[in-house]
């Protein structure tokens, strides 16, 4: 059974070039450091299909969304928002909200939530749903904790996704996500009566839209990467003396397809302490005739040269099945500059998943300037299949992540890897 067939939204990412097909579930391969924290059981009230990373609060609770499952949408499941809380070595799931429970078949509260939840200063959570709302284009929502339960509120009734919160409390993200072309970067600001949308940059028909979250630098510039066009870009705000709303677009790097460089940019960007950018591409790099003839993806670094241009360095080319293939999630850097990520294919489970069940990896810089690549876990079925999102780390170095499929019930898992 292919779980992804249950979701019709074009915003959910397609399978990789090394296509994953779940054929059977075998015994999970895992070292002692790997643990499944929650195995999503079915559509019987719980969620299923985890495409996005988790959010961690200061108390160690994890928050996330599933694309399907729950009790909404006439019992079929419009997705859920959930919390996982640790207690004495065990984790307890609490469903914070079932989507598509308001407005019957119209789903005015939205359904198919996606993207990471953003934690507000008061412990509230912000997120987006891909579909539903009054126009069917999705909603931007807020979940607020109460003494007994969480309350749900639609803040903006329109598509708005892959967002990041600014220093002043405004949100910046992609309007028209999933169309690939003609999307726009927009700002959502709280007004006196409603939230106000301001378009900052509109992509032309010759450009493609980002399919990943944006990031800010220290002075308020936005950075992102487009999917089909393969462009890493910076958006800088207009001068304070200007009355224009549109931000200025700067091309930092272009990924030409089938050139030995990367392409198919699902992963977002991340800064290191020195201001260098890191990212991953799902395809490109070194071709593998068995799994991905156009290349199985790369890890890259972009370094500013001080003249408005950036130099690309390819840190790793995915080509070996056992190392994982096709990275799709945004990378994570720790305080020491190590890189953590996932691959949706390769790794383990060759007898279970055609193309592999995926892997979690770590890359460590050496004094010579080269990087050491280490596989932390290879998925094999019962422990999860196809991590499409990146991972997050807590203060102790524990790694948390999701898989969109697999587990003992096929609907995905939340996992932990301890150092």
C-alpha positions as CSV (number, residue, x, y, z in Angstrom):
1,X,0.0,0.0,0.0
2,X,1.4,3.4,-1.0
3,X,0.5,5.9,1.7
4,X,1.1,8.9,-0.6
5,X,-1.7,7.8,-2.8
6,X,-4.1,9.0,-0.1
7,X,-3.2,12.6,-0.6
8,X,-4.3,14.5,-3.7
9,X,-2.6,17.8,-2.9
10,X,0.0,18.8,-5.4
11,X,2.0,20.4,-2.6
12,X,3.2,17.1,-1.2
13,X,6.5,16.2,-2.7
14,X,6.7,13.4,-5.3
15,X,8.7,10.2,-4.8
16,X,12.4,10.4,-5.6
17,X,14.3,9.3,-8.6
18,X,15.2,6.2,-6.7
19,X,11.5,5.5,-6.2
20,X,10.4,4.1,-2.9
21,X,7.7,1.4,-3.1
22,X,6.8,-0.3,0.2
23,X,6.4,-4.0,-0.6
24,X,6.6,-5.7,2.9
25,X,7.9,-4.9,6.3
26,X,10.9,-6.7,7.7
27,X,12.8,-6.7,11.0
28,X,14.1,-3.2,11.7
29,X,17.8,-2.6,11.4
30,X,18.9,-0.2,14.2
31,X,21.8,0.3,16.4
32,X,21.2,0.9,20.2
33,X,21.1,4.6,19.7
34,X,18.0,4.6,17.6
35,X,14.5,4.6,19.1
36,X,11.0,4.9,17.7
37,X,9.2,7.4,19.9
38,X,5.8,7.1,18.3
39,X,4.5,4.7,15.6
40,X,1.4,6.3,14.0
41,X,-1.1,3.4,14.0
42,X,-3.8,4.1,11.4
43,X,-6.5,6.5,10.5
44,X,-8.5,5.6,13.6
45,X,-8.1,8.9,15.3
46,X,-4.3,9.2,15.1
47,X,-2.5,10.9,12.2
48,X,-0.4,9.5,9.4
49,X,2.1,10.8,6.8
50,X,4.8,13.0,8.2
51,X,6.5,15.1,5.5
52,X,7.9,17.9,7.7
53,X,10.4,18.4,10.6
54,X,9.4,18.6,14.3
55,X,9.5,21.6,16.6
56,X,11.0,21.4,20.1
57,X,10.1,23.6,23.1
58,X,12.2,24.5,26.1
59,X,10.6,21.7,28.2
60,X,11.6,19.0,25.7
61,X,8.2,18.5,24.1
62,X,8.0,17.8,20.4
63,X,5.3,19.2,18.0
64,X,4.4,18.4,14.5
65,X,1.7,17.8,11.9
66,X,0.6,14.8,9.8
67,X,-0.8,15.2,6.3
68,X,-3.6,12.7,6.9
69,X,-5.4,10.8,9.6
70,X,-7.4,12.2,12.5
71,X,-11.2,12.3,12.9
72,X,-11.9,15.1,10.5
73,X,-13.0,15.1,6.9
74,X,-16.0,12.8,7.5
75,X,-13.7,10.3,9.3
76,X,-11.3,9.9,6.4
77,X,-8.7,12.2,8.0
78,X,-7.7,15.7,7.1
79,X,-4.5,15.5,9.2
80,X,-3.7,16.4,12.8
81,X,-1.4,18.7,14.9
82,X,0.2,16.7,17.7
83,X,2.5,16.9,20.7
84,X,4.8,14.3,22.1
85,X,5.8,14.7,25.7
86,X,8.6,12.8,27.5
87,X,8.1,11.2,30.9
88,X,10.3,8.7,32.6
89,X,11.7,7.4,29.3
90,X,8.4,7.1,27.5
91,X,6.7,9.5,25.2
92,X,3.0,10.3,25.2
93,X,1.1,11.7,22.2
94,X,-1.6,14.3,22.5
95,X,-3.7,15.3,19.5
96,X,-3.9,19.1,19.6
97,X,-6.2,19.5,16.7
98,X,-8.1,17.4,14.0
99,X,-8.3,19.3,10.7
100,X,-11.4,19.5,8.6
101,X,-13.8,19.4,11.6
102,X,-15.4,22.8,10.9
103,X,-17.7,23.4,7.9
104,X,-18.3,19.8,6.9
105,X,-17.0,19.0,3.4
106,X,-15.9,22.6,2.8
107,X,-13.2,22.2,5.5
108,X,-13.2,25.9,6.4
109,X,-10.5,25.3,9.0
110,X,-8.2,23.8,6.4
111,X,-6.9,20.3,5.9
112,X,-3.6,18.5,4.9
113,X,-1.4,20.7,7.2
114,X,2.3,20.9,6.2
115,X,5.5,22.6,7.0
116,X,7.0,22.8,10.5
117,X,5.0,24.4,13.3
118,X,6.6,27.7,14.5
119,X,6.7,28.2,18.3
120,X,5.6,31.6,19.5
121,X,6.9,33.4,22.6
122,X,3.8,32.6,24.6
123,X,3.9,28.9,23.7
124,X,1.4,29.2,20.9
125,X,2.0,27.4,17.6
126,X,1.7,28.8,14.0
127,X,1.2,26.7,10.9
128,X,-0.3,26.3,7.5
129,X,-2.7,23.9,5.8
130,X,-2.4,23.2,2.1
131,X,-6.0,23.0,1.3
132,X,-9.4,24.0,2.6
133,X,-10.5,27.4,3.9
134,X,-13.3,29.4,2.3
135,X,-11.6,29.3,-1.2
136,X,-9.9,25.9,-1.0
137,X,-6.5,27.5,-1.1
138,X,-5.4,26.6,2.4
139,X,-5.2,28.6,5.7
140,X,-2.6,30.1,8.0
141,X,-3.5,29.1,11.6
142,X,-2.6,29.5,15.3
143,X,-2.9,26.9,18.1
144,X,-3.1,28.4,21.6
145,X,-2.6,26.3,24.8
146,X,-5.3,26.4,27.4
147,X,-5.7,24.9,30.9
148,X,-7.3,21.8,29.5
149,X,-7.0,21.9,25.7
150,X,-5.6,23.9,22.8
151,X,-7.8,26.4,20.9
152,X,-7.6,26.7,17.1
153,X,-7.9,29.9,15.1
154,X,-7.6,30.7,11.4
155,X,-5.5,33.9,11.1
156,X,-5.5,34.2,7.3
157,X,-7.7,32.5,4.8
158,X,-5.5,31.9,1.8
159,X,-2.5,29.8,0.7
160,X,0.7,30.8,2.6
161,X,3.5,28.3,3.3
162,X,7.1,27.5,4.1
163,X,7.2,30.5,6.3
164,X,9.6,32.0,8.8
165,X,8.9,34.5,11.6
166,X,10.6,37.8,11.6
167,X,12.0,39.8,14.5
168,X,8.9,42.0,14.8
169,X,6.4,39.1,14.8
170,X,5.5,39.2,11.1
171,X,5.6,36.0,9.0
172,X,7.4,35.6,5.6
173,X,6.7,32.8,3.3
174,X,5.6,31.6,-0.1
175,X,2.2,32.4,-1.5
176,X,1.0,29.9,-4.1
177,X,3.2,27.0,-2.9
178,X,3.2,23.9,-5.0
179,X,2.5,25.6,-8.3
180,X,6.2,25.6,-8.9
181,X,5.9,28.7,-11.2
182,X,4.5,32.2,-10.6
183,X,4.6,31.9,-6.8
184,X,5.4,34.9,-4.7
185,X,7.2,35.8,-1.5
186,X,4.8,37.5,0.9
187,X,4.7,39.0,4.3
188,X,1.8,38.5,6.8
189,X,1.4,41.2,9.4
190,X,-1.1,41.4,12.2
191,X,-3.5,44.3,11.7
192,X,-6.1,45.9,13.9
193,X,-8.9,43.6,12.6
194,X,-7.2,41.0,10.4
195,X,-3.8,39.9,9.1
196,X,-2.5,41.9,6.2
197,X,-0.7,40.3,3.2
198,X,2.0,42.3,1.4
199,X,3.7,40.8,-1.6
200,X,7.5,41.3,-1.5
201,X,8.6,39.5,-4.7
202,X,6.8,37.7,-7.5
203,X,8.6,35.0,-9.5
204,X,8.4,35.3,-13.3
205,X,7.2,32.6,-15.6
206,X,10.9,31.9,-16.4
207,X,11.6,31.3,-12.7
208,X,10.3,28.6,-10.4
209,X,9.1,29.0,-6.8
210,X,10.8,27.7,-3.6
211,X,9.5,24.5,-2.2
212,X,11.2,25.0,1.2
213,X,11.3,27.5,4.1
214,X,13.1,30.8,3.8
215,X,15.8,32.0,6.3
216,X,16.9,35.4,7.5
217,X,20.4,36.7,8.0
218,X,21.5,39.0,10.8
219,X,20.5,42.2,9.0
220,X,17.1,41.2,7.7
221,X,17.7,39.8,4.2
222,X,15.8,36.7,3.2
223,X,17.4,33.7,1.5
224,X,15.9,30.7,-0.3
225,X,16.3,28.3,-3.2
226,X,13.9,27.6,-6.1
227,X,13.0,24.1,-7.0
228,X,12.9,23.7,-10.8
229,X,15.0,26.8,-11.6
230,X,17.6,25.7,-9.2
231,X,18.5,29.3,-8.0
232,X,19.8,30.2,-4.6
233,X,18.7,33.8,-4.0
234,X,18.7,36.6,-1.6
235,X,15.9,39.1,-1.1
236,X,16.9,42.4,0.4
237,X,14.4,45.0,1.7
238,X,14.0,48.3,-0.1
239,X,15.8,51.3,1.4
240,X,14.0,53.0,4.3
241,X,13.6,56.1,2.1
242,X,11.7,54.1,-0.5
243,X,7.9,53.8,-0.7
244,X,8.0,50.6,-2.7
245,X,7.0,47.2,-1.1
246,X,8.9,44.9,-3.5
247,X,12.2,43.6,-2.3
248,X,15.3,43.3,-4.5
249,X,16.3,39.9,-5.9
250,X,19.9,38.8,-6.0
251,X,21.0,35.5,-7.6
252,X,23.7,33.8,-5.5
253,X,24.1,30.5,-7.4
254,X,22.4,28.7,-10.3
255,X,22.3,24.8,-10.4
256,X,22.4,23.8,-14.1
257,X,20.8,20.3,-14.6
258,X,22.9,17.4,-15.8
259,X,26.2,19.3,-15.4
260,X,27.8,17.5,-12.5
261,X,26.3,20.1,-10.1
262,X,23.2,19.5,-8.2
263,X,19.5,20.1,-9.2
264,X,16.0,19.5,-7.9
265,X,16.2,21.7,-4.8
266,X,13.7,20.6,-2.2
267,X,15.9,21.3,0.8
268,X,16.1,24.8,2.3
269,X,19.2,26.6,3.4
270,X,21.1,27.0,6.7
271,X,23.8,29.4,7.8
272,X,26.9,28.6,9.8
273,X,28.5,31.0,12.3
274,X,30.7,32.5,9.6
275,X,27.8,33.4,7.3
276,X,28.3,30.5,4.8
277,X,25.2,28.8,3.4
278,X,24.7,25.0,3.3
279,X,22.1,23.0,1.4
280,X,21.3,19.8,-0.4
281,X,19.9,18.8,-3.8
282,X,17.8,15.7,-4.4
283,X,19.4,15.0,-7.8
284,X,22.6,15.8,-9.7
285,X,26.2,15.1,-8.7
286,X,27.5,11.6,-9.6
287,X,25.2,9.4,-11.7
288,X,24.3,5.9,-10.5
289,X,23.1,3.7,-13.3
290,X,21.2,1.5,-11.0
291,X,19.3,4.0,-8.8
292,X,19.5,7.5,-10.3
293,X,20.9,8.1,-13.7
294,X,20.8,11.9,-13.3
295,X,22.7,11.7,-10.0
296,X,21.6,11.0,-6.5
297,X,22.1,14.4,-5.0
298,X,24.8,16.5,-3.3
299,X,25.6,18.5,-0.2
300,X,26.9,21.9,-1.0
301,X,28.4,25.0,0.6
302,X,28.2,28.6,-0.6
303,X,30.8,31.0,0.6
304,X,30.5,34.8,0.1
305,X,33.6,36.4,-1.6
306,X,32.8,40.0,-0.5
307,X,31.8,41.2,-3.9
308,X,28.2,40.1,-4.0
309,X,29.1,36.7,-5.4
310,X,29.2,33.3,-3.8
311,X,31.5,30.4,-4.4
312,X,30.1,26.8,-4.4
313,X,31.9,23.9,-2.9
314,X,30.4,20.4,-3.2
315,X,31.0,18.7,0.1
316,X,29.5,15.3,-0.7
317,X,28.1,13.5,-3.8
318,X,25.6,10.7,-3.0
319,X,26.3,7.7,-5.1
320,X,26.5,4.6,-2.8
321,X,23.3,2.9,-1.9
322,X,24.5,2.2,1.7
323,X,25.2,5.9,2.3
324,X,21.7,6.9,1.3
325,X,20.4,8.5,-1.8
326,X,18.3,11.6,-2.6
327,X,18.4,14.1,0.3
328,X,15.2,16.2,0.4
329,X,15.2,17.7,3.9
330,X,16.9,20.9,5.1
331,X,20.2,20.3,6.8
332,X,20.9,21.0,10.5
333,X,24.2,22.3,11.9
334,X,25.3,21.9,15.5
335,X,27.5,24.2,17.6
336,X,30.7,22.4,16.4
337,X,29.8,22.9,12.7
338,X,28.8,19.3,12.1
339,X,26.1,18.7,9.5
340,X,23.1,16.4,10.0
341,X,20.6,15.3,7.4
342,X,18.4,12.6,5.9
343,X,18.0,10.8,2.6
344,X,14.6,9.5,1.4
345,X,16.2,6.6,-0.5
346,X,19.1,4.2,-0.3
347,X,20.6,3.4,3.1
348,X,18.9,0.1,4.1
349,X,15.9,-2.1,3.4
350,X,16.7,-3.1,-0.2
351,X,14.4,-6.1,0.2
352,X,11.6,-4.0,1.6
353,X,11.7,-0.7,-0.3
354,X,12.7,-0.6,-4.0
355,X,15.3,2.2,-4.0
356,X,15.9,1.9,-0.2
357,X,14.1,3.0,2.9
358,X,16.4,6.0,3.6
359,X,19.1,7.0,6.1
360,X,20.1,9.6,8.7
361,X,23.7,10.9,8.3
362,X,26.3,13.2,9.9
363,X,29.1,15.1,8.2
364,X,32.1,16.2,10.2
365,X,34.7,18.8,9.0
366,X,38.4,17.9,9.3
367,X,41.5,20.1,9.6
368,X,42.4,19.3,6.0
369,X,39.2,21.0,4.8
370,X,37.5,17.7,3.8
371,X,34.4,16.2,5.4
372,X,33.9,12.8,6.9
373,X,30.5,11.2,6.1
374,X,28.9,8.9,8.6
375,X,25.6,7.0,8.4
376,X,23.9,7.2,11.8
377,X,20.9,5.0,10.9
378,X,19.7,3.0,7.9
379,X,15.9,2.5,7.8
380,X,14.5,-0.9,6.9
381,X,10.7,-0.7,7.2
382,X,9.3,-1.2,10.7
383,X,11.5,1.6,12.0
384,X,10.2,4.0,9.3
385,X,10.5,4.6,5.5
386,X,11.6,7.6,3.6
387,X,12.5,10.6,5.9
388,X,11.6,13.5,3.6
389,X,12.3,16.2,6.3
390,X,15.4,17.2,8.1
391,X,16.2,16.5,11.7
392,X,16.4,18.7,14.8
393,X,18.8,18.5,17.8
394,X,18.2,19.3,21.5
395,X,20.8,20.7,23.9
396,X,22.2,17.2,24.7
397,X,22.8,16.4,21.1
398,X,19.8,14.0,20.7
399,X,18.5,13.9,17.2
400,X,14.7,13.9,16.4
401,X,13.1,13.3,13.1
402,X,10.1,11.9,11.1
403,X,9.4,9.5,8.3
404,X,6.5,10.0,6.0
405,X,5.8,6.2,5.7
406,X,6.8,2.9,7.3
407,X,6.5,1.8,10.9
408,X,4.6,-1.2,11.9
409,X,1.4,0.3,10.5
410,X,2.8,2.0,7.4
411,X,1.8,5.5,8.4
412,X,5.2,6.9,9.5
413,X,7.1,7.4,12.8
414,X,8.8,9.9,15.0
415,X,12.3,8.8,15.9
416,X,15.2,9.7,18.2
417,X,18.9,9.0,17.9
418,X,21.0,9.6,20.9
419,X,24.8,10.4,20.8
